[in-house]
Amino acid sequence: MLLDHANQTFDQCIKCTVCTAYCPVAKANPAYPGPKQAGPDGERLRIKSPALYDEALKFCTNCKRCEVACPSGVRIGDIIAKAKHRYGDIKPGVREFVLSHTDLMGSMSTLMAPVVNFSTGLKPVKAVLDKALGVSSHRTLPKYSQGTFRGWYKKQKAVQASYTRQVAYFHGCYVNYNHPQLGKELVQVLNAMNIGVQLLDREKCCGVPLIANGFMEKAKAHAAFNIRQMENALMGNEIPLLTTSSTCGFTLRDEYPHLLEQDNHRVRGRISLITRFLWQEFQKGNLPHMQPLDLHIAYHTPCHLEKMGGVIYTLEILRAIPGVRLTVLDSQCCGIAGTYGFKSENYATSQSIGQGLFEQIGRLKPDLVVTDCETCKWQIEMSTPYRCEHPIHLLAQALA
């Protein structure tokens, strides 16, 4: 059994409060005491008595910016997430079930995507969802695809297997149910580099929505299932496992052992965000021929990618595309934090957190915003008049 790394690190806190200074929630919501008090300080109290649990911990978004800022390596986000599970007496309701069971909701919604997409865009339906479930009527809800990425891939499987070099791809819920085009573009880009793409035999949601909505035990079960699938795909060969979602990649690699206490050591070193893998390939000279794109793009750094240390690879990939003029936006949270920003009680905080980002994009007036995170994309497209795409989309456009 893995050790509880979060509780092993809270005594490393030197009380410098830099985590609170960098916390986007503490700046936007005065009801949240900040990560230092909610994390290591609060844990000292909770160990003495669970009755000292502070309900304000529910405001934490688990963006991990506190951990990026911490000079002592304290796993502040893990401490808070575990405290919410252990002491918070969380009783998930219908809303939490709907927001967190992405495979179930996705598989049903793709069967009747046009009806679902039309209905959830209607103001009366939004008002009902707000009143009955607590899903903010101000939020633009994600659209579903008519058909899944895995369904499309079945017709490509034989072609992909014909390539000498192979990679495995964890597509995640977003690509499978909401935006299969991104998965198709990944296949297009890698095929242009003479690399085939294979999927895991099966995969489940990485678990982040379950963690955020109080289904910790189910998140652990998903992690254990996905680890077995990754081991089946990766053991006995040298292929990597790639993700297009920064949050999925971060969860598979780091949250499974640290937060969910699931042993992924056999595959952890093989998990990579797609842009890191592409950067390594470009360094080896495996660079596809690309046409110039006359675009001014603004790049937004996802919080979980910054925690992984993968931002530099995405920036180098974007700079490798001919004709692209890149502006790197200030490192700041967009505010949506997965399902957090969809909840009525969090909407105002969510938008307040992202306001500085939205204003900077508005001042720049780019042709396109680029980010590696699907929920950041939703937030930016809802809160600004600008389209937001994944770096892979630009690469695919340059190949066309």
HELIX and SHEET records of a PDB file:
HELIX    1   1 HIS A    5  THR A    9  1                                   5    
HELIX    2   2 PHE A   10  GLN A   12  5                                   3    
HELIX    3   3 VAL A   18  TYR A   22  1                                   5    
HELIX    4   4 PRO A   24  ALA A   28  1                                   5    
HELIX    5   5 PRO A   35  LYS A   36  1                                   2    
HELIX    6   6 GLN A   37  ASP A   41  3                                   5    
HELIX    7   7 GLY A   42  LYS A   48  1                                   7    
HELIX    8   8 PRO A   50  LEU A   52  5                                   3    
HELIX    9   9 GLU A   55  PHE A   59  5                                   5    
HELIX   10  10 ARG A   65  ALA A   69  1                                   5    
HELIX   11  11 ILE A   76  TYR A   87  1                                  12    
HELIX   12  12 VAL A   94  SER A  100  1                                   7    
HELIX   13  13 THR A  102  SER A  109  1                                   8    
HELIX   14  14 THR A  110  MET A  112  5                                   3    
HELIX   15  15 ALA A  113  THR A  120  1                                   8    
HELIX   16  16 LYS A  123  LEU A  133  1                                  11    
HELIX   17  17 PHE A  149  LYS A  154  1                                   6    
HELIX   18  18 LYS A  157  ALA A  161  1                                   5    
HELIX   19  19 GLY A  172  CYS A  173  1                                   2    
HELIX   20  20 TYR A  174  ASN A  178  3                                   5    
HELIX   21  21 PRO A  180  ALA A  192  1                                  13    
HELIX   22  22 VAL A  208  ALA A  212  1                                   5    
HELIX   23  23 MET A  216  LEU A  234  1                                  19    
HELIX   24  24 SER A  246  PHE A  250  1                                   5    
HELIX   25  25 THR A  251  GLU A  255  3                                   5    
HELIX   26  26 TYR A  256  HIS A  258  1                                   3    
HELIX   27  27 ARG A  268  ARG A  270  5                                   3    
HELIX   28  28 ILE A  274  GLN A  283  1                                  10    
HELIX   29  29 CYS A  303  MET A  308  1                                   6    
HELIX   30  30 VAL A  311  ARG A  319  1                                   9    
HELIX   31  31 TYR A  340  PHE A  342  5                                   3    
HELIX   32  32 SER A  344  ASN A  346  5                                   3    
HELIX   33  33 TYR A  347  LEU A  364  1                                  18    
HELIX   34  34 GLU A  374  SER A  383  1                                  10    
HELIX   35  35 PRO A  391  LEU A  399  1                                   9    
SHEET    1   A 4 ILE A 195  LEU A 199  0                                        
SHEET    2   A 4 ARG A 165  PHE A 170  1                                        
SHEET    3   A 4 LEU A 241  THR A 243  1                                        
SHEET    4   A 4 ILE A 271  LEU A 273  1                                        
SHEET    1   B 4 VAL A 324  VAL A 328  0                                        
SHEET    2   B 4 LEU A 295  TYR A 299  1                                        
SHEET    3   B 4 LEU A 368  VAL A 370  1                                        
SHEET    4   B 4 CYS A 388  GLU A 389  1                                        
END                                                                             
